Amino acid sequence: MRQFLILCLGLVCLSYAHADEKTTLYDFRFWTSPERTRIVIDVEKGVQYHVNTNADKIDLAINNAKLLSQTYDKLFYQDQRIQKTRIKRNKDTLHFLFKTTQPYQVKSYTLKPNQKYRHHRLVIDLYGKQINTVPVTITKQVIKKLSTTKLRKKIILIDAGHGGEDPGAIGHKRSKEKHITLKIAKKLANKINRTKGMKAILTRRGDYYVGLSKRIRIAQANNASLFISIHADSVKRKSAKGASIYTLSERGGSTKFAKQLEQSQNAVDQFGGIETLIKGDQYLNKILWDFSRKDRDIQSRKLGAKILKQMGKIGYLHKQTPQKAGFVVLKTPAIPSVLVETAFISNPQEEKRLNNAKEQNKIANAIYQGILSYYQ
């Protein structure tokens, strides 16, 4: 009987101890893009929360939550959608009250830890008017129009790799690939936009995440004639150096290194949340006929070779010829597409070069000269 009482008392103590445990909120991050504001909170597994919206107010309530003092100041974020943030505790529930500029559609979900984020994440997205993200319907008539019509301007879609919650590769000095790719992309866009008969469109203009399939839809919606995706390599071997160019392989990477690279670049669920990858769907099998796919691949290799030649004039080449890999962003129907790995951010010397504005301009100019050479 005494043992039974001790056991019962032990269980009571355990239950009280568990009741005192709080769900720690480790960090807050905000990202603003043209179509949404994203709130990301690093949390513990099994976080219990609910979101209430009322006109221009959003109430994010997290049960039994503990806010770290070092993350407190990060909460008071303002942008085009969030005017003010307040914190209120009601018994065991912590309320984050966001006053917004107008009513917004709110979506919320959680993400598991991955190689870049060790905590579970609670994601809250604020959307304005829904942007039509229905894929462009590709018909034979559209393919024919794209291949035969001489557009007044050549539209070059420039894709700055990564962004927002997806930092990309991290350098020895903690440089983030997402910042470097955007700087080079903007420099390239400026050169193109100063050229008669050409126009550049960026997939992103700031530090926010754009889904891989969304980048393709941006190219399609703007009738792009070329798709250039800009990145910076990272490997464990610090001595690896040089630029390389990739074109699409439907079968996946042609080398072990290419396979590892495409695996990291295509891991969209780690950062963007819910997104459908373009694999085995209408983009690749039912709509792309052999002639358009072959023409795209031939033109992509030509474009890649031209850019690689120019990159060789300003620095070392990791690969002397365009390589093949199954990057999702290169799966743009009927649009010549290449992925430019500008250098190895994991190499301390190349990381320093990638952060230098003059070197960024040299890289942008090499890509630009390659594009001009391709059109000539």
C-alpha positions in Angstrom: 0.0 0.0 0.0 2.9 2.3 0.9 4.6 1.6 -2.4 1.3 2.4 -4.3 1.0 5.7 -2.5 4.6 6.6 -3.3 4.0 5.7 -7.0 0.8 7.8 -7.1 2.6 10.8 -5.5 5.4 10.4 -8.0 2.9 10.6 -10.9 1.2 13.7 -9.4 4.6 15.4 -9.2 5.4 14.4 -12.7 2.1 15.8 -14.0 2.7 19.1 -12.1 6.2 19.3 -13.5 4.9 18.8 -17.0 2.2 21.5 -16.5 4.9 24.0 -15.6 6.9 23.3 -18.8 6.5 26.1 -21.3 6.7 26.0 -25.1 9.7 28.1 -25.9 9.6 30.6 -28.7 13.2 30.7 -29.8 13.2 33.2 -32.6 11.0 35.5 -34.8 11.7 36.3 -38.5 9.7 38.4 -41.0 9.9 38.4 -44.8 8.1 40.9 -47.1 7.4 40.1 -50.7 5.1 41.7 -53.2 2.4 39.1 -52.6 2.7 38.3 -48.9 4.3 39.0 -45.5 5.6 35.9 -43.8 6.1 35.5 -40.1 8.3 32.6 -39.0 8.6 31.5 -35.4 11.1 28.9 -34.2 9.2 26.7 -31.8 9.2 23.3 -30.0 7.6 20.2 -31.5 3.8 20.0 -30.9 3.2 23.7 -30.5 -0.5 24.5 -29.9 -1.8 27.7 -31.5 -4.7 29.3 -33.2 -5.2 32.3 -35.4 -8.2 34.7 -35.3 -8.7 37.4 -37.8 -11.1 40.4 -37.4 -11.1 43.2 -40.0 -7.6 44.8 -39.7 -6.5 42.7 -36.7 -4.8 39.3 -36.5 -4.6 37.5 -33.2 -2.0 34.7 -33.0 -2.5 32.8 -29.8 0.1 30.3 -28.6 -0.7 28.1 -25.6 1.6 27.9 -22.7 4.3 29.9 -24.4 7.6 31.3 -23.1 9.2 34.2 -25.1 13.0 34.5 -24.9 14.2 38.0 -23.9 16.7 38.2 -26.8 13.8 37.7 -29.3 11.5 40.3 -27.8 12.7 43.2 -29.9 12.4 41.3 -33.1 8.6 41.2 -32.8 8.0 44.9 -33.5 8.2 44.6 -37.3 6.5 47.0 -39.7 6.0 46.8 -43.4 3.3 47.5 -46.1 0.9 45.1 -44.3 1.8 45.2 -40.6 1.3 48.6 -38.9 1.8 47.6 -35.2 2.5 44.6 -33.0 1.4 44.2 -29.4 1.9 41.3 -26.9 -0.7 40.3 -24.4 -0.8 37.4 -21.9 -4.0 35.8 -20.9 -3.4 33.2 -18.2 -1.3 30.5 -20.0 -1.8 31.9 -23.5 0.5 34.4 -25.2 -1.3 36.6 -27.8 0.5 38.4 -30.6 -1.8 41.1 -31.9 -0.9 42.4 -35.4 -2.7 45.5 -36.5 -2.7 45.5 -40.3 -3.3 48.1 -43.0 -6.3 46.2 -44.3 -8.0 42.8 -44.0 -5.7 40.0 -45.3 -6.1 36.3 -46.0 -4.1 34.4 -43.4 -2.6 30.9 -43.8 -0.7 29.0 -41.1 1.2 25.7 -40.9 4.3 24.2 -39.2 7.6 22.9 -40.8 9.9 20.3 -39.4 13.6 20.9 -38.7 16.1 20.4 -41.6 19.8 20.8 -42.3 19.6 24.6 -42.0 17.0 25.0 -39.3 17.3 22.9 -36.1 13.9 24.0 -34.6 10.4 23.3 -35.7 8.8 26.4 -37.3 5.4 28.0 -37.1 4.7 29.9 -40.3 2.0 32.6 -40.7 1.4 34.0 -44.2 -0.5 37.3 -44.8 -1.9 37.5 -48.4 -3.6 40.5 -50.1 -5.5 39.9 -53.3 -4.9 36.5 -54.5 -2.4 36.4 -57.4 -3.4 34.0 -60.1 -0.9 31.2 -59.8 -2.7 28.8 -62.2 -0.1 27.5 -64.6 -0.2 29.0 -68.1 -1.9 26.5 -70.4 0.6 25.6 -73.1 -1.0 24.5 -76.4 0.6 23.9 -79.8 -0.7 27.3 -80.9 1.1 29.0 -78.0 4.4 27.0 -78.7 4.2 28.0 -82.3 3.5 31.7 -81.4 6.4 31.8 -79.0 8.8 30.2 -81.6 7.7 32.3 -84.6 6.7 35.7 -83.3 9.4 38.3 -83.2 8.7 40.2 -80.0 9.5 43.9 -79.9 11.8 43.2 -77.0 13.8 40.2 -75.9 12.6 39.4 -72.4 15.3 37.9 -70.2 14.1 36.4 -66.9 16.8 36.7 -64.2 16.4 34.5 -61.2 18.3 35.3 -58.1 18.6 32.0 -56.3 17.2 31.4 -52.8 15.8 34.3 -50.7 14.0 34.9 -47.4 13.7 31.8 -45.3 16.0 30.0 -47.8 19.5 31.5 -47.3 21.2 29.2 -49.8 24.8 28.2 -49.2 26.6 29.8 -46.2 30.3 30.8 -46.7 33.3 30.5 -44.3 32.7 34.1 -43.1 28.9 33.5 -42.8 28.1 35.2 -46.1 24.7 34.1 -47.5 24.2 33.0 -51.0 20.8 34.7 -51.3 22.3 38.2 -50.8 25.1 37.7 -53.3 22.8 36.3 -56.0 20.4 39.2 -55.7 23.2 41.8 -56.0 24.6 40.1 -59.1 21.1 39.7 -60.6 20.3 43.4 -60.1 23.6 44.4 -61.8 22.9 42.1 -64.7 19.3 43.5 -65.0 20.6 47.1 -65.1 23.0 46.2 -68.0 20.2 44.4 -70.0 17.7 47.2 -69.4 20.2 49.8 -70.8 20.4 47.7 -74.0 18.1 48.6 -76.9 15.6 45.8 -77.7 16.1 43.9 -74.4 14.3 43.9 -71.1 15.2 42.2 -67.8 12.6 40.9 -65.3 13.7 39.7 -61.9 12.0 36.8 -60.1 12.6 38.6 -56.8 13.7 42.1 -55.9 14.2 41.7 -52.2 15.0 39.2 -49.5 12.0 36.9 -49.7 11.3 33.4 -50.8 9.8 32.6 -54.3 8.7 29.1 -54.9 10.6 27.2 -57.6 7.5 26.5 -59.8 6.4 30.2 -59.2 9.7 31.3 -60.8 8.8 29.3 -63.9 5.3 30.8 -64.0 6.8 34.3 -63.9 8.9 33.5 -66.9 5.9 32.1 -68.8 3.6 35.0 -67.8 6.1 37.5 -69.2 6.8 35.6 -72.4 10.5 35.3 -71.5 12.9 34.3 -74.3 15.7 33.3 -71.9 15.8 32.1 -68.3 19.0 32.8 -66.3 19.3 31.4 -62.7 22.2 32.7 -60.6 23.8 30.8 -57.7 27.0 30.2 -55.8 28.3 26.7 -55.1 29.1 25.2 -51.7 31.0 21.9 -51.0 32.9 20.5 -48.0 36.2 20.8 -49.8 37.3 24.5 -49.3 39.8 24.3 -52.1 37.1 23.8 -54.8 36.9 26.8 -57.0 35.6 28.2 -60.3 32.4 28.9 -62.2 30.2 26.3 -63.9 27.0 26.3 -66.0 24.1 23.8 -65.9 21.4 23.0 -68.3 18.4 20.7 -67.7 18.6 17.0 -67.6 15.3 15.2 -67.4 17.1 12.2 -66.0 18.9 14.0 -63.2 22.5 15.0 -62.7 25.2 13.6 -65.0 27.8 13.4 -62.2 27.8 12.6 -58.5 28.5 16.3 -57.7 25.6 17.4 -60.0 23.2 15.0 -58.2 24.2 16.4 -54.8 23.8 20.0 -56.1 20.3 19.4 -57.6 19.2 17.7 -54.4 20.0 20.8 -52.3 18.6 23.3 -54.9 15.3 21.4 -55.3 14.5 21.0 -51.6 11.6 23.5 -51.7 9.7 22.0 -48.8 12.4 23.0 -46.4 11.8 26.7 -46.8 8.6 27.7 -48.7 6.1 25.4 -47.1 3.5 24.0 -49.4 4.5 23.8 -53.0 3.9 21.3 -55.8 7.1 20.3 -57.6 6.9 20.1 -61.4 7.6 16.4 -61.8 5.7 14.1 -64.1 2.9 16.7 -64.6 1.6 18.6 -67.6 4.7 20.8 -67.9 7.0 17.9 -68.7 5.1 15.0 -70.2 1.7 15.8 -71.6 2.3 19.2 -73.1 6.0 19.4 -74.0 6.4 17.7 -77.4 9.7 16.3 -78.5 10.4 19.1 -80.9 10.0 22.0 -78.4 12.0 20.1 -75.7 14.8 19.3 -78.1 14.9 22.9 -79.4 15.0 24.2 -75.8 17.8 21.9 -74.8 19.9 22.7 -77.9 19.5 26.5 -77.3 20.2 26.1 -73.6 23.5 24.4 -74.3 24.4 27.1 -76.8 23.5 29.9 -74.3 25.4 28.1 -71.5 28.5 27.7 -73.7 28.5 31.4 -74.6 28.2 32.5 -70.9 30.9 30.0 -69.8 33.3 31.3 -72.4 32.9 34.8 -71.0 33.1 33.6 -67.4 36.5 32.0 -68.3 37.8 35.4 -69.2 37.4 36.8 -65.6 38.2 33.7 -63.5 38.8 30.0 -63.1 36.3 27.6 -64.5 35.3 24.6 -62.4 34.0 22.8 -65.5 35.0 23.7 -69.1 31.7 22.7 -70.7 28.1 23.1 -69.6 27.0 20.3 -67.2 23.6 18.7 -66.9 21.3 18.4 -63.8 17.6 18.1 -63.0 17.1 21.6 -61.5 13.4 22.4 -61.1 13.9 26.1 -62.1 15.2 25.0 -65.5 12.0 23.2 -66.5 10.6 26.2 -68.3 8.7 24.9 -71.4 10.2 26.1 -74.7 12.4 28.7 -73.0 16.2 28.3 -73.2 17.3 28.1 -69.5 20.7 27.9 -67.7 21.8 27.9 -64.1 25.0 29.8 -63.5 27.1 28.7 -60.5 29.2 31.9 -60.2 31.9 30.6 -57.8 32.3 28.5 -54.6 31.1 30.5 -51.6 32.6 27.7 -49.5 36.1 28.7 -50.8 37.3 31.6 -48.5 39.0 33.4 -51.4 36.0 33.1 -53.7 33.7 34.1 -50.9 35.7 37.3 -50.5 35.4 37.8 -54.3 31.7 37.2 -54.3 31.2 39.9 -51.7 33.2 42.5 -53.6 31.0 44.9 -55.6 33.5 45.2 -58.5 33.8 41.4 -58.8 30.0 41.1 -58.7 29.9 43.6 -61.6 32.5 41.5 -63.5 30.4 38.4 -63.1 27.2 40.2 -64.2 29.0 41.6 -67.2 30.3 38.2 -68.2 26.8 36.8 -68.1 25.6 39.9 -70.1 28.3 39.5 -72.7 27.4 35.8 -73.0 23.7 36.7 -73.6 24.7 39.2 -76.3 27.0 36.7 -78.0 24.1 34.1 -78.0 21.7 36.5 -79.7 24.4 37.6 -82.2 
